[in-house]
Amino acid sequence: MNAHTTVNNHTPGDAGPQGDGSAMQTEKSETALDGAALHQALAIATAEEREDILRETVRTQLADILAPAVVDDDSNFLENGLTSLTALELTRNLMTLTDVEIPLVAILEYPTPAQLGHYLAEAYAAVNSGDGATA
């Protein structure tokens, strides 16, 4: 599924579709943290597709924070230079995008985009199943 392409369609350093160059960082941040497109993609996705979308979202957010680092599915966050401050930024960005409460310790318990994406997919499903559970 290519739903994550519409959510994360910018490259590090560009301002997204609204970029005129004058306020590049602000517009890039606002574009990257618009969760509406992500929620639409997740709503129509199968469980497997949802995990793929969220894994890609984790990778994109991490790459934006650690730019210009290249992040693959099995890249360990800490080995790529994630600090406590950038871990906090990552969790805040992901919570903004997904509306799922993510404890900071999740970065240590699920230290790769693949693992954190899986965790987020399960947490997102639990939150959106109507049972009121949080991650």
TIVO-2410 file (N, C-alpha, C; in nm, 3 decimals):
# residues 135
REC num residu      c1      c2      c3 atome chaine
REC   1      M   0.084  -0.119   0.000     N      A
REC   1      M   0.000   0.000   0.000    CA      A
REC   1      M   0.087   0.124   0.000     C      A
REC   2      N   0.048   0.227  -0.071     N      A
REC   2      N   0.124   0.349  -0.079    CA      A
REC   2      N   0.062   0.462   0.001     C      A
REC   3      A  -0.024   0.433   0.095     N      A
REC   3      A  -0.089   0.537   0.173    CA      A
REC   3      A   0.013   0.621   0.248     C      A
REC   4      H   0.121   0.558   0.294     N      A
REC   4      H   0.222   0.635   0.368    CA      A
REC   4      H   0.295   0.733   0.279     C      A
REC   5      T   0.293   0.713   0.149     N      A
REC   5      T   0.358   0.805   0.058    CA      A
REC   5      T   0.291   0.941   0.065     C      A
REC   6      T   0.159   0.944   0.077     N      A
REC   6      T   0.091   1.072   0.083    CA      A
REC   6      T   0.112   1.140   0.216     C      A
REC   7      V   0.141   1.065   0.320     N      A
REC   7      V   0.165   1.122   0.451    CA      A
REC   7      V   0.307   1.177   0.460     C      A
REC   8      N   0.400   1.103   0.407     N      A
REC   8      N   0.541   1.138   0.420    CA      A
REC   8      N   0.603   1.166   0.285     C      A
REC   9      N   0.541   1.253   0.206     N      A
REC   9      N   0.584   1.273   0.069    CA      A
REC   9      N   0.691   1.379   0.054     C      A
REC  10      H   0.752   1.422   0.161     N      A
REC  10      H   0.859   1.521   0.149    CA      A
REC  10      H   0.993   1.456   0.175     C      A
REC  11      T   1.093   1.520   0.123     N      A
REC  11      T   1.229   1.473   0.150    CA      A
REC  11      T   1.289   1.563   0.256     C      A
REC  12      P   1.383   1.511   0.336     N      A
REC  12      P   1.446   1.597   0.436    CA      A
REC  12      P   1.503   1.721   0.370     C      A
REC  13      G   1.465   1.837   0.427     N      A
REC  13      G   1.516   1.962   0.375    CA      A
REC  13      G   1.418   2.037   0.288     C      A
REC  14      D   1.310   1.971   0.242     N      A
REC  14      D   1.214   2.048   0.163    CA      A
REC  14      D   1.102   2.095   0.254     C      A
REC  15      A   1.025   2.189   0.205     N      A
REC  15      A   0.922   2.250   0.287    CA      A
REC  15      A   0.786   2.188   0.263     C      A
REC  16      G   0.779   2.084   0.186     N      A
REC  16      G   0.651   2.022   0.159    CA      A
REC  16      G   0.577   2.101   0.053     C      A
REC  17      P   0.450   2.073   0.037     N      A
REC  17      P   0.374   2.132  -0.071    CA      A
REC  17      P   0.353   2.282  -0.057     C      A
REC  18      Q   0.368   2.340   0.064     N      A
REC  18      Q   0.342   2.481   0.083    CA      A
REC  18      Q   0.469   2.564   0.078     C      A
REC  19      G   0.583   2.503   0.059     N      A
REC  19      G   0.711   2.571   0.075    CA      A
REC  19      G   0.735   2.681  -0.025     C      A
REC  20      D   0.756   2.802   0.027     N      A
REC  20      D   0.797   2.912  -0.058    CA      A
REC  20      D   0.937   2.957  -0.022     C      A
REC  21      G   0.998   2.886   0.075     N      A
REC  21      G   1.134   2.916   0.113    CA      A
REC  21      G   1.147   3.015   0.226     C      A
REC  22      S   1.043   3.095   0.254     N      A
REC  22      S   1.055   3.199   0.355    CA      A
REC  22      S   1.051   3.145   0.497     C      A
REC  23      A   0.967   3.047   0.523     N      A
REC  23      A   0.956   2.990   0.656    CA      A
REC  23      A   0.964   2.838   0.644     C      A
REC  24      M   1.070   2.792   0.581     N      A
REC  24      M   1.082   2.651   0.545    CA      A
REC  24      M   1.068   2.558   0.663     C      A
REC  25      Q   1.138   2.580   0.772     N      A
REC  25      Q   1.136   2.488   0.883    CA      A
REC  25      Q   0.997   2.480   0.946     C      A
REC  26      T   0.932   2.594   0.965     N      A
REC  26      T   0.800   2.594   1.026    CA      A
REC  26      T   0.701   2.521   0.938     C      A
REC  27      E   0.701   2.551   0.808     N      A
REC  27      E   0.607   2.486   0.718    CA      A
REC  27      E   0.636   2.337   0.708     C      A
REC  28      K   0.763   2.300   0.705     N      A
REC  28      K   0.799   2.158   0.698    CA      A
REC  28      K   0.747   2.086   0.821     C      A
REC  29      S   0.766   2.146   0.939     N      A
REC  29      S   0.721   2.083   1.062    CA      A
REC  29      S   0.571   2.069   1.064     C      A
REC  30      E   0.499   2.173   1.023     N      A
REC  30      E   0.354   2.168   1.022    CA      A
REC  30      E   0.304   2.063   0.923     C      A
REC  31      T   0.366   2.057   0.807     N      A
REC  31      T   0.326   1.959   0.706    CA      A
REC  31      T   0.355   1.819   0.755     C      A
REC  32      A   0.473   1.797   0.813     N      A
REC  32      A   0.513   1.665   0.858    CA      A
REC  32      A   0.428   1.617   0.975     C      A
REC  33      L   0.372   1.708   1.053     N      A
REC  33      L   0.296   1.669   1.171    CA      A
REC  33      L   0.146   1.682   1.151     C      A
REC  34      D   0.100   1.685   1.027     N      A
REC  34      D  -0.043   1.684   0.999    CA      A
REC  34      D  -0.091   1.540   1.005     C      A
REC  35      G  -0.159   1.507   1.112     N      A
REC  35      G  -0.202   1.370   1.131    CA      A
REC  35      G  -0.329   1.332   1.055     C      A
REC  36      A  -0.397   1.428   0.992     N      A
REC  36      A  -0.523   1.398   0.925    CA      A
REC  36      A  -0.502   1.296   0.813     C      A
REC  37      A  -0.402   1.317   0.729     N      A
REC  37      A  -0.376   1.223   0.619    CA      A
REC  37      A  -0.337   1.086   0.674     C      A
REC  38      L  -0.259   1.086   0.782     N      A
REC  38      L  -0.219   0.959   0.843    CA      A
REC  38      L  -0.341   0.886   0.896     C      A
REC  39      H  -0.430   0.956   0.965     N      A
REC  39      H  -0.551   0.892   1.018    CA      A
REC  39      H  -0.638   0.836   0.906     C      A
REC  40      Q  -0.648   0.908   0.795     N      A
REC  40      Q  -0.726   0.858   0.681    CA      A
REC  40      Q  -0.665   0.729   0.628     C      A
REC  41      A  -0.533   0.728   0.612     N      A
REC  41      A  -0.465   0.609   0.561    CA      A
REC  41      A  -0.482   0.492   0.657     C      A
REC  42      L  -0.467   0.518   0.787     N      A
REC  42      L  -0.479   0.411   0.885    CA      A
REC  42      L  -0.621   0.357   0.894     C      A
REC  43      A  -0.719   0.443   0.873     N      A
REC  43      A  -0.858   0.401   0.884    CA      A
REC  43      A  -0.897   0.298   0.778     C      A
REC  44      I  -0.836   0.307   0.661     N      A
REC  44      I  -0.873   0.214   0.553    CA      A
REC  44      I  -0.773   0.099   0.537     C      A
REC  45      A  -0.669   0.100   0.617     N      A
REC  45      A  -0.563   0.001   0.604    CA      A
REC  45      A  -0.597  -0.128   0.678     C      A
REC  46      T  -0.542  -0.238   0.626     N      A
REC  46      T  -0.550  -0.364   0.699    CA      A
REC  46      T  -0.450  -0.357   0.815     C      A
REC  47      A  -0.452  -0.454   0.903     N      A
REC  47      A  -0.359  -0.454   1.016    CA      A
REC  47      A  -0.214  -0.454   0.967     C      A
REC  48      E  -0.185  -0.533   0.865     N      A
REC  48      E  -0.048  -0.539   0.812    CA      A
REC  48      E  -0.009  -0.406   0.747     C      A
REC  49      E  -0.099  -0.348   0.672     N      A
REC  49      E  -0.071  -0.219   0.608    CA      A
REC  49      E  -0.054  -0.109   0.712     C      A
REC  50      R  -0.135  -0.115   0.818     N      A
REC  50      R  -0.125  -0.016   0.926    CA      A
REC  50      R   0.013  -0.022   0.989     C      A
REC  51      E   0.064  -0.143   1.012     N      A
REC  51      E   0.198  -0.156   1.069    CA      A
REC  51      E   0.303  -0.098   0.974     C      A
REC  52      D   0.289  -0.125   0.845     N      A
REC  52      D   0.383  -0.071   0.746    CA      A
REC  52      D   0.380   0.082   0.744     C      A
REC  53      I   0.259   0.138   0.748     N      A
REC  53      I   0.244   0.284   0.746    CA      A
REC  53      I   0.308   0.345   0.871     C      A
REC  54      L   0.283   0.286   0.986     N      A
REC  54      L   0.338   0.342   1.110    CA      A
REC  54      L   0.489   0.323   1.119     C      A
REC  55      R   0.541   0.211   1.067     N      A
REC  55      R   0.686   0.191   1.063    CA      A
REC  55      R   0.750   0.299   0.975     C      A
REC  56      E   0.691   0.326   0.862     N      A
REC  56      E   0.743   0.430   0.773    CA      A
REC  56      E   0.732   0.568   0.838     C      A
REC  57      T   0.626   0.591   0.912     N      A
REC  57      T   0.610   0.718   0.983    CA      A
REC  57      T   0.720   0.734   1.088     C      A
REC  58      V   0.749   0.628   1.161     N      A
REC  58      V   0.858   0.632   1.260    CA      A
REC  58      V   0.989   0.663   1.190     C      A
REC  59      R   1.017   0.593   1.079     N      A
REC  59      R   1.142   0.616   1.004    CA      A
REC  59      R   1.152   0.760   0.956     C      A
REC  60      T   1.044   0.814   0.903     N      A
REC  60      T   1.044   0.950   0.851    CA      A
REC  60      T   1.066   1.051   0.962     C      A
REC  61      Q   0.997   1.034   1.073     N      A
REC  61      Q   1.013   1.126   1.185    CA      A
REC  61      Q   1.155   1.119   1.242     C      A
REC  62      L   1.207   0.999   1.255     N      A
REC  62      L   1.343   0.982   1.306    CA      A
REC  62      L   1.445   1.043   1.211     C      A
REC  63      A   1.428   1.023   1.082     N      A
REC  63      A   1.520   1.081   0.984    CA      A
REC  63      A   1.515   1.233   0.987     C      A
REC  64      D   1.395   1.290   1.007     N      A
REC  64      D   1.383   1.436   1.017    CA      A
REC  64      D   1.457   1.488   1.140     C      A
REC  65      I   1.447   1.415   1.250     N      A
REC  65      I   1.510   1.458   1.375    CA      A
REC  65      I   1.662   1.443   1.367     C      A
REC  66      L   1.708   1.332   1.309     N      A
REC  66      L   1.851   1.302   1.304    CA      A
REC  66      L   1.914   1.339   1.171     C      A
REC  67      A   1.844   1.415   1.089     N      A
REC  67      A   1.892   1.449   0.954    CA      A
REC  67      A   2.040   1.483   0.956     C      A
REC  68      P   2.115   1.435   0.861     N      A
REC  68      P   2.078   1.364   0.740    CA      A
REC  68      P   2.093   1.213   0.751     C      A
REC  69      A   2.070   1.156   0.865     N      A
REC  69      A   2.086   1.012   0.884    CA      A
REC  69      A   1.990   0.932   0.796     C      A
REC  70      V   2.038   0.819   0.746     N      A
REC  70      V   1.955   0.724   0.673    CA      A
REC  70      V   1.910   0.620   0.774     C      A
REC  71      V   1.780   0.598   0.781     N      A
REC  71      V   1.725   0.509   0.881    CA      A
REC  71      V   1.654   0.394   0.811     C      A
REC  72      D   1.695   0.270   0.844     N      A
REC  72      D   1.623   0.156   0.790    CA      A
REC  72      D   1.538   0.093   0.900     C      A
REC  73      D   1.461  -0.009   0.865     N      A
REC  73      D   1.366  -0.068   0.958    CA      A
REC  73      D   1.430  -0.124   1.085     C      A
REC  74      D   1.553  -0.171   1.075     N      A
REC  74      D   1.618  -0.234   1.188    CA      A
REC  74      D   1.727  -0.146   1.252     C      A
REC  75      S   1.729  -0.017   1.217     N      A
REC  75      S   1.826   0.075   1.277    CA      A
REC  75      S   1.791   0.098   1.423     C      A
REC  76      N   1.887   0.079   1.510     N      A
REC  76      N   1.867   0.104   1.651    CA      A
REC  76      N   1.870   0.254   1.676     C      A
REC  77      F   1.769   0.304   1.745     N      A
REC  77      F   1.758   0.447   1.770    CA      A
REC  77      F   1.883   0.504   1.838     C      A
REC  78      L   1.925   0.438   1.944     N      A
REC  78      L   2.038   0.490   2.021    CA      A
REC  78      L   2.169   0.484   1.943     C      A
REC  79      E   2.187   0.378   1.866     N      A
REC  79      E   2.308   0.365   1.784    CA      A
REC  79      E   2.312   0.468   1.672     C      A
REC  80      N   2.197   0.523   1.636     N      A
REC  80      N   2.191   0.627   1.534    CA      A
REC  80      N   2.202   0.767   1.593     C      A
REC  81      G   2.225   0.776   1.722     N      A
REC  81      G   2.249   0.906   1.785    CA      A
REC  81      G   2.129   0.969   1.853     C      A
REC  82      L   2.023   0.893   1.873     N      A
REC  82      L   1.907   0.948   1.944    CA      A
REC  82      L   1.946   0.972   2.089     C      A
REC  83      T   1.918   1.091   2.138     N      A
REC  83      T   1.945   1.127   2.277    CA      A
REC  83      T   1.813   1.136   2.352     C      A
REC  84      S   1.820   1.163   2.481     N      A
REC  84      S   1.696   1.176   2.558    CA      A
REC  84      S   1.610   1.290   2.505     C      A
REC  85      L   1.673   1.398   2.464     N      A
REC  85      L   1.598   1.512   2.411    CA      A
REC  85      L   1.533   1.479   2.276     C      A
REC  86      T   1.609   1.415   2.188     N      A
REC  86      T   1.552   1.380   2.058    CA      A
REC  86      T   1.452   1.265   2.070     C      A
REC  87      A   1.468   1.178   2.170     N      A
REC  87      A   1.368   1.073   2.195    CA      A
REC  87      A   1.236   1.136   2.237     C      A
REC  88      L   1.244   1.239   2.318     N      A
REC  88      L   1.125   1.312   2.359    CA      A
REC  88      L   1.059   1.378   2.238     C      A
REC  89      E   1.138   1.437   2.151     N      A
REC  89      E   1.085   1.498   2.030    CA      A
REC  89      E   1.017   1.392   1.941     C      A
REC  90      L   1.081   1.277   1.927     N      A
REC  90      L   1.024   1.169   1.846    CA      A
REC  90      L   0.890   1.123   1.903     C      A
REC  91      T   0.883   1.099   2.032     N      A
REC  91      T   0.757   1.052   2.091    CA      A
REC  91      T   0.649   1.159   2.080     C      A
REC  92      R   0.684   1.285   2.101     N      A
REC  92      R   0.585   1.393   2.087    CA      A
REC  92      R   0.533   1.400   1.944     C      A
REC  93      N   0.623   1.393   1.846     N      A
REC  93      N   0.580   1.396   1.706    CA      A
REC  93      N   0.487   1.280   1.675     C      A
REC  94      L   0.524   1.161   1.719     N      A
REC  94      L   0.441   1.043   1.692    CA      A
REC  94      L   0.307   1.051   1.764     C      A
REC  95      M   0.304   1.105   1.886     N      A
REC  95      M   0.177   1.121   1.956    CA      A
REC  95      M   0.089   1.222   1.885     C      A
REC  96      T   0.149   1.330   1.833     N      A
REC  96      T   0.074   1.430   1.759    CA      A
REC  96      T   0.013   1.370   1.634     C      A
REC  97      L   0.089   1.289   1.564     N      A
REC  97      L   0.042   1.227   1.440    CA      A
REC  97      L  -0.063   1.120   1.462     C      A
REC  98      T  -0.047   1.038   1.565     N      A
REC  98      T  -0.132   0.921   1.583    CA      A
REC  98      T  -0.243   0.938   1.686     C      A
REC  99      D  -0.233   1.037   1.772     N      A
REC  99      D  -0.326   1.055   1.884    CA      A
REC  99      D  -0.322   0.936   1.980     C      A
REC 100      V  -0.207   0.868   1.984     N      A
REC 100      V  -0.186   0.756   2.075    CA      A
REC 100      V  -0.084   0.801   2.179     C      A
REC 101      E  -0.115   0.778   2.305     N      A
REC 101      E  -0.022   0.811   2.413    CA      A
REC 101      E   0.095   0.712   2.408     C      A
REC 102      I   0.216   0.765   2.398     N      A
REC 102      I   0.335   0.681   2.387    CA      A
REC 102      I   0.429   0.714   2.503     C      A
REC 103      P   0.450   0.620   2.594     N      A
REC 103      P   0.543   0.648   2.703    CA      A
REC 103      P   0.685   0.658   2.647     C      A
REC 104      L   0.765   0.746   2.704     N      A
REC 104      L   0.902   0.766   2.657    CA      A
REC 104      L   0.982   0.636   2.662     C      A
REC 105      V   0.952   0.551   2.758     N      A
REC 105      V   1.023   0.424   2.772    CA      A
REC 105      V   1.002   0.333   2.651     C      A
REC 106      A   0.898   0.359   2.572     N      A
REC 106      A   0.873   0.277   2.452    CA      A
REC 106      A   0.990   0.285   2.355     C      A
REC 107      I   1.061   0.395   2.353     N      A
REC 107      I   1.177   0.411   2.266    CA      A
REC 107      I   1.285   0.309   2.303     C      A
REC 108      L   1.298   0.280   2.432     N      A
REC 108      L   1.397   0.182   2.477    CA      A
REC 108      L   1.345   0.039   2.463     C      A
REC 109      E   1.217   0.020   2.486     N      A
REC 109      E   1.160  -0.114   2.478    CA      A
REC 109      E   1.142  -0.160   2.333     C      A
REC 110      Y   1.124  -0.066   2.243     N      A
REC 110      Y   1.103  -0.096   2.100    CA      A
REC 110      Y   1.201  -0.009   2.021     C      A
REC 111      P   1.330  -0.044   2.022     N      A
REC 111      P   1.437   0.047   1.978    CA      A
REC 111      P   1.464   0.055   1.828     C      A
REC 112      T   1.376   0.002   1.745     N      A
REC 112      T   1.394   0.014   1.601    CA      A
REC 112      T   1.261   0.060   1.538     C      A
REC 113      P   1.265   0.119   1.419     N      A
REC 113      P   1.140   0.156   1.353    CA      A
REC 113      P   1.045   0.038   1.335     C      A
REC 114      A   1.097  -0.079   1.303     N      A
REC 114      A   1.011  -0.197   1.285    CA      A
REC 114      A   0.941  -0.233   1.416     C      A
REC 115      Q   1.016  -0.235   1.525     N      A
REC 115      Q   0.957  -0.272   1.654    CA      A
REC 115      Q   0.860  -0.164   1.704     C      A
REC 116      L   0.899  -0.037   1.692     N      A
REC 116      L   0.812   0.070   1.738    CA      A
REC 116      L   0.689   0.081   1.648     C      A
REC 117      G   0.705   0.058   1.520     N      A
REC 117      G   0.591   0.058   1.429    CA      A
REC 117      G   0.490  -0.049   1.465     C      A
REC 118      H   0.540  -0.168   1.499     N      A
REC 118      H   0.452  -0.278   1.542    CA      A
REC 118      H   0.379  -0.239   1.670     C      A
REC 119      Y   0.452  -0.186   1.766     N      A
REC 119      Y   0.393  -0.142   1.893    CA      A
REC 119      Y   0.284  -0.036   1.867     C      A
REC 120      L   0.315   0.063   1.782     N      A
REC 120      L   0.219   0.168   1.753    CA      A
REC 120      L   0.095   0.114   1.682     C      A
REC 121      A   0.113   0.019   1.592     N      A
REC 121      A  -0.001  -0.040   1.523    CA      A
REC 121      A  -0.095  -0.108   1.623     C      A
REC 122      E  -0.038  -0.181   1.718     N      A
REC 122      E  -0.121  -0.246   1.820    CA      A
REC 122      E  -0.188  -0.144   1.910     C      A
REC 123      A  -0.112  -0.042   1.952     N      A
REC 123      A  -0.168   0.062   2.039    CA      A
REC 123      A  -0.276   0.141   1.966     C      A
REC 124      Y  -0.252   0.172   1.840     N      A
REC 124      Y  -0.351   0.246   1.761    CA      A
REC 124      Y  -0.479   0.165   1.747     C      A
REC 125      A  -0.466   0.037   1.720     N      A
REC 125      A  -0.583  -0.049   1.707    CA      A
REC 125      A  -0.661  -0.055   1.839     C      A
REC 126      A  -0.589  -0.065   1.951     N      A
REC 126      A  -0.655  -0.072   2.082    CA      A
REC 126      A  -0.729   0.058   2.112     C      A
REC 127      V  -0.667   0.170   2.085     N      A
REC 127      V  -0.728   0.300   2.112    CA      A
REC 127      V  -0.850   0.321   2.023     C      A
REC 128      N  -0.842   0.279   1.899     N      A
REC 128      N  -0.949   0.303   1.804    CA      A
REC 128      N  -1.052   0.192   1.796     C      A
REC 129      S  -1.038   0.090   1.881     N      A
REC 129      S  -1.137  -0.019   1.883    CA      A
REC 129      S  -1.254   0.016   1.971     C      A
REC 130      G  -1.242   0.126   2.045     N      A
REC 130      G  -1.352   0.167   2.130    CA      A
REC 130      G  -1.342   0.119   2.272     C      A
REC 131      D  -1.236   0.043   2.304     N      A
REC 131      D  -1.226  -0.006   2.442    CA      A
REC 131      D  -1.156   0.095   2.532     C      A
REC 132      G  -1.106   0.206   2.476     N      A
REC 132      G  -1.047   0.312   2.556    CA      A
REC 132      G  -0.909   0.283   2.608     C      A
REC 133      A  -0.848   0.174   2.568     N      A
REC 133      A  -0.713   0.141   2.614    CA      A
REC 133      A  -0.613   0.239   2.557     C      A
REC 134      T  -0.506   0.262   2.631     N      A
REC 134      T  -0.398   0.345   2.582    CA      A
REC 134      T  -0.270   0.265   2.585     C      A
REC 135      A  -0.174   0.313   2.508     N      A
REC 135      A  -0.045   0.244   2.499    CA      A
REC 135      A   0.032   0.257   2.627     C      A
***
